[in-house]
Amino acid sequence: MEKQKGVTVTALYILAAAFIAELSAAAVIDLKTMKIPDIINIIIAGTGLVYSFLSPPFYRHIVGALAGGIPILLISMHSGMGGGDVKLAAAAGLFVGGLSPIWSLIIAFLLGGATSFILIAIKYANGKSRIPFAPFLSTGFIITLFWGGI
């Protein structure tokens, strides 16, 4: 097995696969219930914490949690976005680290906006319709994970 600073690359890939599965679970649950259970966010944060110790420096992952959570927190104070989205962005930001969550959020908002536009255009939704955001957040973080590598 290859090693990266004493940690097998395989272990990092296993954690990345778990992260993707956890984000996928959050997306599916949010689509069905319009809620993201705290336990999902705790599991994602736990995976991110383990990954942060295996992929130093640790502070980079703390910055990622802040870069993911703070913008969504500020937006949620003035919109219908829920606390589960804030926690999901912070937990996922812990995993990807650094300023990568900013790209994840940009991707999520572009995908969410485009989807909303299409749903309104085909009259499936209107300007007051609620659309779950976790699928877009999850997609943004998964794209960023592959885009930035692990």
Contacts in CASP RR format, 6 or more apart in sequence:
PFRMAT RR
TARGET T0000
AUTHOR 0000-0000-0000
METHOD contacts of the structure
MODEL  1
MEKQKGVTVTALYILAAAFIAELSAAAVIDLKTMKIPDIINIIIAGTGLV
YSFLSPPFYRHIVGALAGGIPILLISMHSGMGGGDVKLAAAAGLFVGGLS
PIWSLIIAFLLGGATSFILIAIKYANGKSRIPFAPFLSTGFIITLFWGGI
1 8 0 8 1.000
1 9 0 8 1.000
1 10 0 8 1.000
2 8 0 8 1.000
2 9 0 8 1.000
2 10 0 8 1.000
3 9 0 8 1.000
4 12 0 8 1.000
5 56 0 8 1.000
7 54 0 8 1.000
7 55 0 8 1.000
11 54 0 8 1.000
12 51 0 8 1.000
12 54 0 8 1.000
12 55 0 8 1.000
12 150 0 8 1.000
13 150 0 8 1.000
15 47 0 8 1.000
15 48 0 8 1.000
15 50 0 8 1.000
15 51 0 8 1.000
15 54 0 8 1.000
16 51 0 8 1.000
16 145 0 8 1.000
16 150 0 8 1.000
18 47 0 8 1.000
19 44 0 8 1.000
19 47 0 8 1.000
19 48 0 8 1.000
19 51 0 8 1.000
19 92 0 8 1.000
19 95 0 8 1.000
19 145 0 8 1.000
20 142 0 8 1.000
20 145 0 8 1.000
22 40 0 8 1.000
22 43 0 8 1.000
22 44 0 8 1.000
22 47 0 8 1.000
23 44 0 8 1.000
23 92 0 8 1.000
23 137 0 8 1.000
23 138 0 8 1.000
23 141 0 8 1.000
23 142 0 8 1.000
24 138 0 8 1.000
25 40 0 8 1.000
26 36 0 8 1.000
26 40 0 8 1.000
26 41 0 8 1.000
26 44 0 8 1.000
26 88 0 8 1.000
26 134 0 8 1.000
26 137 0 8 1.000
26 138 0 8 1.000
27 132 0 8 1.000
27 134 0 8 1.000
27 135 0 8 1.000
27 137 0 8 1.000
27 138 0 8 1.000
27 139 0 8 1.000
29 35 0 8 1.000
29 36 0 8 1.000
29 37 0 8 1.000
29 40 0 8 1.000
29 134 0 8 1.000
30 36 0 8 1.000
30 132 0 8 1.000
30 133 0 8 1.000
30 134 0 8 1.000
30 135 0 8 1.000
31 132 0 8 1.000
31 134 0 8 1.000
31 135 0 8 1.000
34 130 0 8 1.000
34 132 0 8 1.000
35 84 0 8 1.000
36 84 0 8 1.000
36 85 0 8 1.000
36 87 0 8 1.000
36 88 0 8 1.000
36 134 0 8 1.000
38 84 0 8 1.000
38 87 0 8 1.000
40 88 0 8 1.000
41 84 0 8 1.000
41 87 0 8 1.000
41 88 0 8 1.000
41 91 0 8 1.000
42 91 0 8 1.000
44 88 0 8 1.000
44 91 0 8 1.000
44 92 0 8 1.000
44 94 0 8 1.000
44 95 0 8 1.000
45 65 0 8 1.000
45 90 0 8 1.000
45 91 0 8 1.000
45 94 0 8 1.000
46 91 0 8 1.000
46 94 0 8 1.000
47 95 0 8 1.000
48 61 0 8 1.000
48 91 0 8 1.000
48 94 0 8 1.000
48 95 0 8 1.000
49 61 0 8 1.000
49 94 0 8 1.000
51 61 0 8 1.000
51 95 0 8 1.000
52 58 0 8 1.000
52 60 0 8 1.000
52 61 0 8 1.000
52 62 0 8 1.000
52 94 0 8 1.000
52 95 0 8 1.000
52 97 0 8 1.000
55 61 0 8 1.000
55 150 0 8 1.000
60 97 0 8 1.000
60 98 0 8 1.000
61 93 0 8 1.000
61 94 0 8 1.000
61 95 0 8 1.000
61 97 0 8 1.000
61 98 0 8 1.000
62 94 0 8 1.000
63 97 0 8 1.000
63 98 0 8 1.000
63 99 0 8 1.000
64 93 0 8 1.000
64 94 0 8 1.000
64 96 0 8 1.000
64 97 0 8 1.000
64 98 0 8 1.000
64 99 0 8 1.000
64 100 0 8 1.000
64 101 0 8 1.000
65 90 0 8 1.000
65 91 0 8 1.000
65 93 0 8 1.000
65 94 0 8 1.000
65 97 0 8 1.000
65 101 0 8 1.000
66 90 0 8 1.000
67 93 0 8 1.000
67 97 0 8 1.000
67 98 0 8 1.000
67 99 0 8 1.000
67 100 0 8 1.000
67 101 0 8 1.000
67 102 0 8 1.000
68 89 0 8 1.000
68 90 0 8 1.000
68 92 0 8 1.000
68 93 0 8 1.000
68 101 0 8 1.000
68 102 0 8 1.000
68 104 0 8 1.000
68 105 0 8 1.000
69 86 0 8 1.000
69 89 0 8 1.000
69 90 0 8 1.000
69 93 0 8 1.000
69 101 0 8 1.000
71 89 0 8 1.000
71 102 0 8 1.000
71 105 0 8 1.000
72 81 0 8 1.000
72 85 0 8 1.000
72 86 0 8 1.000
72 89 0 8 1.000
72 90 0 8 1.000
72 105 0 8 1.000
73 86 0 8 1.000
75 81 0 8 1.000
76 82 0 8 1.000
76 83 0 8 1.000
76 85 0 8 1.000
76 86 0 8 1.000
80 130 0 8 1.000
81 133 0 8 1.000
84 134 0 8 1.000
85 133 0 8 1.000
85 134 0 8 1.000
85 137 0 8 1.000
88 134 0 8 1.000
88 137 0 8 1.000
88 138 0 8 1.000
89 101 0 8 1.000
89 104 0 8 1.000
89 105 0 8 1.000
89 137 0 8 1.000
92 101 0 8 1.000
92 104 0 8 1.000
92 137 0 8 1.000
92 138 0 8 1.000
92 141 0 8 1.000
93 100 0 8 1.000
93 101 0 8 1.000
93 104 0 8 1.000
93 141 0 8 1.000
95 141 0 8 1.000
95 145 0 8 1.000
96 104 0 8 1.000
96 141 0 8 1.000
96 144 0 8 1.000
96 145 0 8 1.000
100 144 0 8 1.000
100 148 0 8 1.000
101 141 0 8 1.000
101 144 0 8 1.000
103 140 0 8 1.000
103 144 0 8 1.000
103 147 0 8 1.000
104 137 0 8 1.000
104 140 0 8 1.000
104 141 0 8 1.000
104 143 0 8 1.000
104 144 0 8 1.000
105 137 0 8 1.000
105 140 0 8 1.000
107 136 0 8 1.000
107 139 0 8 1.000
107 140 0 8 1.000
107 143 0 8 1.000
107 144 0 8 1.000
108 133 0 8 1.000
108 136 0 8 1.000
108 137 0 8 1.000
108 139 0 8 1.000
108 140 0 8 1.000
108 141 0 8 1.000
109 136 0 8 1.000
111 136 0 8 1.000
111 139 0 8 1.000
111 140 0 8 1.000
112 131 0 8 1.000
112 133 0 8 1.000
112 136 0 8 1.000
115 131 0 8 1.000
115 136 0 8 1.000
116 125 0 8 1.000
116 127 0 8 1.000
116 131 0 8 1.000
119 125 0 8 1.000
119 129 0 8 1.000
119 131 0 8 1.000
120 126 0 8 1.000
120 127 0 8 1.000
120 129 0 8 1.000
125 131 0 8 1.000
END
